[in-house]
Amino acid sequence: MTLETWLAFFVACWVISLSPGAGAIASMSCGLQYGFWRGYWNAIGLQLALLMQIAVVAAGLGAVLATSELAFSLIKWFGVAYLVYLGWRQWVAVPGQIAAGEGERPLGRPLTLVLRGFLVNASNPKAIIFILAVLPQFLDPKAPLLGQYLLMAATMVAVDLLVMAGYTGLAARVLRALRSPRQQRLLNRTFGGLFIAAAALLAMVRRTPA
């Protein structure tokens, strides 16, 4: 892969990561609930799912998913159900007591947050098909593919970690500004509604016929 090709891919990674989606909503939700350092474990789970999706595409299985209506539907509806579940949990979340100075935040378990992020990304079949469509455009078929896939995976993960750090940190700062249970409840229900909206958008996704 030439430097020019990598730079073009680098720019594409920023555009893709900055586009709001279920991963961004999940990152902001975790930042809101747990603060930055604890909530950032969610971003680790998002990246593990991204690496799995890139590996699936590199192994050639992405093409199978792209042409299998059953596999696409099973993953899609699992994703819809999981996003609805996250939306409901956020909607009914009890506002925490935040003092004028430091706020007390619930301590989410790191592995639970990692799994949450992993499921949010892994349950989006369109992501694999998107990667299947985008990555080959930057590959040099005359050069060894493994090294190119590893470089692209490292680039995508590094960029997405930075972007999700921004989303998580932004929500964590919002949390510090909250002073009343009413404000917190409103924000919880806003994020709950965003999860439901993401689920509705995913439900409308259709597999593009081969």
One Martini backbone bead per residue (centre of mass of N, CA, C, O) as a GRO file, in nm:
protein
  210
    1MET     BB    1   0.094   0.038   0.026
    2THR     BB    2   0.070   0.351  -0.030
    3LEU     BB    3   0.073   0.660   0.104
    4GLU     BB    4  -0.167   0.773  -0.056
    5THR     BB    5  -0.364   0.544   0.012
    6TRP     BB    6  -0.349   0.569   0.321
    7LEU     BB    7  -0.449   0.863   0.341
    8ALA     BB    8  -0.724   0.808   0.216
    9PHE     BB    9  -0.807   0.602   0.433
   10PHE     BB   10  -0.774   0.786   0.679
   11VAL     BB   11  -0.996   0.984   0.598
   12ALA     BB   12  -1.223   0.773   0.579
   13CYS     BB   13  -1.217   0.692   0.879
   14TRP     BB   14  -1.311   0.964   0.991
   15VAL     BB   15  -1.581   0.978   0.848
   16ILE     BB   16  -1.696   0.714   0.959
   17SER     BB   17  -1.661   0.767   1.272
   18LEU     BB   18  -1.818   1.052   1.281
   19SER     BB   19  -2.058   0.906   1.212
   20PRO     BB   20  -2.352   0.866   1.337
   21GLY     BB   21  -2.428   0.593   1.569
   22ALA     BB   22  -2.449   0.332   1.777
   23GLY     BB   23  -2.158   0.372   1.887
   24ALA     BB   24  -2.189   0.669   1.972
   25ILE     BB   25  -2.429   0.628   2.160
   26ALA     BB   26  -2.290   0.426   2.350
   27SER     BB   27  -2.058   0.615   2.437
   28MET     BB   28  -2.234   0.842   2.555
   29SER     BB   29  -2.390   0.668   2.755
   30CYS     BB   30  -2.138   0.577   2.921
   31GLY     BB   31  -2.039   0.860   2.993
   32LEU     BB   32  -2.296   0.939   3.147
   33GLN     BB   33  -2.302   0.695   3.358
   34TYR     BB   34  -1.955   0.652   3.423
   35GLY     BB   35  -1.773   0.809   3.268
   36PHE     BB   36  -1.481   0.797   3.108
   37TRP     BB   37  -1.296   0.561   3.219
   38ARG     BB   38  -1.528   0.352   3.240
   39GLY     BB   39  -1.685   0.401   2.964
   40TYR     BB   40  -1.439   0.324   2.763
   41TRP     BB   41  -1.480   0.015   2.749
   42ASN     BB   42  -1.683   0.020   2.518
   43ALA     BB   43  -1.473   0.089   2.292
   44ILE     BB   44  -1.327  -0.180   2.304
   45GLY     BB   45  -1.566  -0.349   2.204
   46LEU     BB   46  -1.597  -0.210   1.932
   47GLN     BB   47  -1.311  -0.297   1.826
   48LEU     BB   48  -1.342  -0.602   1.843
   49ALA     BB   49  -1.569  -0.610   1.634
   50LEU     BB   50  -1.414  -0.477   1.404
   51LEU     BB   51  -1.193  -0.694   1.384
   52MET     BB   52  -1.386  -0.923   1.319
   53GLN     BB   53  -1.499  -0.801   1.056
   54ILE     BB   54  -1.229  -0.786   0.907
   55ALA     BB   55  -1.168  -1.090   0.927
   56VAL     BB   56  -1.415  -1.185   0.770
   57VAL     BB   57  -1.341  -1.041   0.509
   58ALA     BB   58  -1.049  -1.158   0.473
   59ALA     BB   59  -1.169  -1.465   0.469
   60GLY     BB   60  -1.450  -1.437   0.282
   61LEU     BB   61  -1.727  -1.425   0.461
   62GLY     BB   62  -1.864  -1.162   0.373
   63ALA     BB   63  -1.987  -1.272   0.108
   64VAL     BB   64  -2.179  -1.468   0.244
   65LEU     BB   65  -2.344  -1.259   0.402
   66ALA     BB   66  -2.427  -1.085   0.151
   67THR     BB   67  -2.592  -1.360   0.026
   68SER     BB   68  -2.741  -1.413   0.311
   69GLU     BB   69  -3.050  -1.378   0.432
   70LEU     BB   70  -3.044  -1.529   0.702
   71ALA     BB   71  -2.787  -1.411   0.831
   72PHE     BB   72  -2.869  -1.117   0.809
   73SER     BB   73  -3.136  -1.136   0.976
   74LEU     BB   74  -3.029  -1.249   1.241
   75ILE     BB   75  -2.835  -1.016   1.305
   76LYS     BB   76  -3.028  -0.779   1.278
   77TRP     BB   77  -3.250  -0.866   1.496
   78PHE     BB   78  -3.055  -0.873   1.726
   79GLY     BB   79  -2.976  -0.575   1.709
   80VAL     BB   80  -3.253  -0.458   1.753
   81ALA     BB   81  -3.308  -0.587   2.031
   82TYR     BB   82  -3.058  -0.467   2.175
   83LEU     BB   83  -3.122  -0.164   2.132
   84VAL     BB   84  -3.392  -0.171   2.278
   85TYR     BB   85  -3.280  -0.260   2.547
   86LEU     BB   86  -3.092  -0.016   2.590
   87GLY     BB   87  -3.317   0.195   2.573
   88TRP     BB   88  -3.481   0.096   2.815
   89ARG     BB   89  -3.257   0.116   3.029
   90GLN     BB   90  -3.214   0.422   2.990
   91TRP     BB   91  -3.506   0.522   3.040
   92VAL     BB   92  -3.520   0.377   3.349
   93ALA     BB   93  -3.303   0.520   3.471
   94VAL     BB   94  -3.167   0.622   3.764
   95PRO     BB   95  -3.090   0.898   3.902
   96GLY     BB   96  -2.819   1.043   4.019
   97GLN     BB   97  -2.631   1.174   4.279
   98ILE     BB   98  -2.528   1.515   4.234
   99ALA     BB   99  -2.309   1.716   4.330
  100ALA     BB  100  -2.159   2.020   4.312
  101GLY     BB  101  -1.907   1.864   4.260
  102GLU     BB  102  -1.889   1.555   4.295
  103GLY     BB  103  -1.989   1.267   4.136
  104GLU     BB  104  -2.181   0.981   4.159
  105ARG     BB  105  -2.095   0.677   4.006
  106PRO     BB  106  -2.147   0.405   3.854
  107LEU     BB  107  -1.993   0.076   3.854
  108GLY     BB  108  -1.897  -0.057   3.584
  109ARG     BB  109  -1.813  -0.339   3.434
  110PRO     BB  110  -1.576  -0.385   3.208
  111LEU     BB  111  -1.676  -0.650   3.069
  112THR     BB  112  -1.966  -0.548   3.026
  113LEU     BB  113  -1.885  -0.304   2.845
  114VAL     BB  114  -1.739  -0.462   2.630
  115LEU     BB  115  -1.980  -0.638   2.548
  116ARG     BB  116  -2.165  -0.411   2.469
  117GLY     BB  117  -1.991  -0.298   2.238
  118PHE     BB  118  -1.966  -0.557   2.075
  119LEU     BB  119  -2.273  -0.599   2.017
  120VAL     BB  120  -2.330  -0.338   1.870
  121ASN     BB  121  -2.133  -0.401   1.627
  122ALA     BB  122  -2.184  -0.713   1.562
  123SER     BB  123  -2.515  -0.655   1.506
  124ASN     BB  124  -2.412  -0.527   1.216
  125PRO     BB  125  -2.428  -0.635   0.894
  126LYS     BB  126  -2.365  -0.372   0.732
  127ALA     BB  127  -2.070  -0.343   0.822
  128ILE     BB  128  -1.951  -0.580   0.664
  129ILE     BB  129  -2.048  -0.484   0.385
  130PHE     BB  130  -1.900  -0.216   0.396
  131ILE     BB  131  -1.616  -0.332   0.424
  132LEU     BB  132  -1.634  -0.504   0.165
  133ALA     BB  133  -1.659  -0.239  -0.019
  134VAL     BB  134  -1.405  -0.062   0.082
  135LEU     BB  135  -1.127  -0.209   0.124
  136PRO     BB  136  -1.058  -0.308  -0.175
  137GLN     BB  137  -0.997  -0.012  -0.285
  138PHE     BB  138  -0.705  -0.015  -0.106
  139LEU     BB  139  -0.594  -0.256  -0.247
  140ASP     BB  140  -0.306  -0.446  -0.345
  141PRO     BB  141  -0.306  -0.733  -0.539
  142LYS     BB  142   0.025  -0.752  -0.569
  143ALA     BB  143   0.024  -0.757  -0.268
  144PRO     BB  144   0.025  -0.850   0.036
  145LEU     BB  145  -0.268  -0.876   0.227
  146LEU     BB  146  -0.213  -0.901   0.530
  147GLY     BB  147  -0.060  -0.633   0.578
  148GLN     BB  148  -0.291  -0.452   0.478
  149TYR     BB  149  -0.507  -0.539   0.681
  150LEU     BB  150  -0.346  -0.463   0.935
  151LEU     BB  151  -0.316  -0.162   0.870
  152MET     BB  152  -0.621  -0.099   0.846
  153ALA     BB  153  -0.703  -0.195   1.125
  154ALA     BB  154  -0.521  -0.003   1.288
  155THR     BB  155  -0.641   0.257   1.172
  156MET     BB  156  -0.939   0.220   1.247
  157VAL     BB  157  -0.898   0.184   1.552
  158ALA     BB  158  -0.746   0.445   1.619
  159VAL     BB  159  -0.963   0.640   1.519
  160ASP     BB  160  -1.207   0.527   1.684
  161LEU     BB  161  -1.086   0.573   1.963
  162LEU     BB  162  -1.076   0.882   1.940
  163VAL     BB  163  -1.374   0.934   1.878
  164MET     BB  164  -1.494   0.782   2.130
  165ALA     BB  165  -1.350   0.965   2.331
  166GLY     BB  166  -1.508   1.215   2.255
  167TYR     BB  167  -1.793   1.110   2.314
  168THR     BB  168  -1.743   1.022   2.609
  169GLY     BB  169  -1.632   1.295   2.717
  170LEU     BB  170  -1.874   1.470   2.650
  171ALA     BB  171  -2.079   1.318   2.831
  172ALA     BB  172  -1.918   1.347   3.097
  173ARG     BB  173  -1.941   1.659   3.104
  174VAL     BB  174  -2.245   1.669   3.116
  175LEU     BB  175  -2.273   1.525   3.388
  176ARG     BB  176  -2.133   1.753   3.559
  177ALA     BB  177  -2.376   1.965   3.489
  178LEU     BB  178  -2.559   1.806   3.651
  179ARG     BB  179  -2.812   1.862   3.932
  180SER     BB  180  -3.080   1.712   3.854
  181PRO     BB  181  -3.297   1.454   3.815
  182ARG     BB  182  -3.450   1.580   3.577
  183GLN     BB  183  -3.206   1.616   3.388
  184GLN     BB  184  -3.119   1.318   3.387
  185ARG     BB  185  -3.382   1.197   3.286
  186LEU     BB  186  -3.386   1.346   3.015
  187LEU     BB  187  -3.117   1.227   2.911
  188ASN     BB  188  -3.188   0.931   2.931
  189ARG     BB  189  -3.434   0.954   2.731
  190THR     BB  190  -3.275   1.051   2.493
  191PHE     BB  191  -3.090   0.801   2.466
  192GLY     BB  192  -3.315   0.596   2.451
  193GLY     BB  193  -3.433   0.713   2.186
  194LEU     BB  194  -3.176   0.669   2.014
  195PHE     BB  195  -3.172   0.363   2.031
  196ILE     BB  196  -3.449   0.321   1.902
  197ALA     BB  197  -3.380   0.464   1.637
  198ALA     BB  198  -3.150   0.270   1.560
  199ALA     BB  199  -3.332   0.022   1.548
  200ALA     BB  200  -3.520   0.125   1.324
  201LEU     BB  201  -3.302   0.158   1.107
  202LEU     BB  202  -3.207  -0.138   1.110
  203ALA     BB  203  -3.489  -0.262   1.035
  204MET     BB  204  -3.478  -0.114   0.735
  205VAL     BB  205  -3.264  -0.289   0.648
  206ARG     BB  206  -3.144  -0.417   0.335
  207ARG     BB  207  -3.042  -0.649   0.129
  208THR     BB  208  -2.839  -0.645  -0.135
  209PRO     BB  209  -2.859  -0.769  -0.421
  210ALA     BB  210  -2.634  -0.964  -0.612
   0.00000   0.00000   0.00000
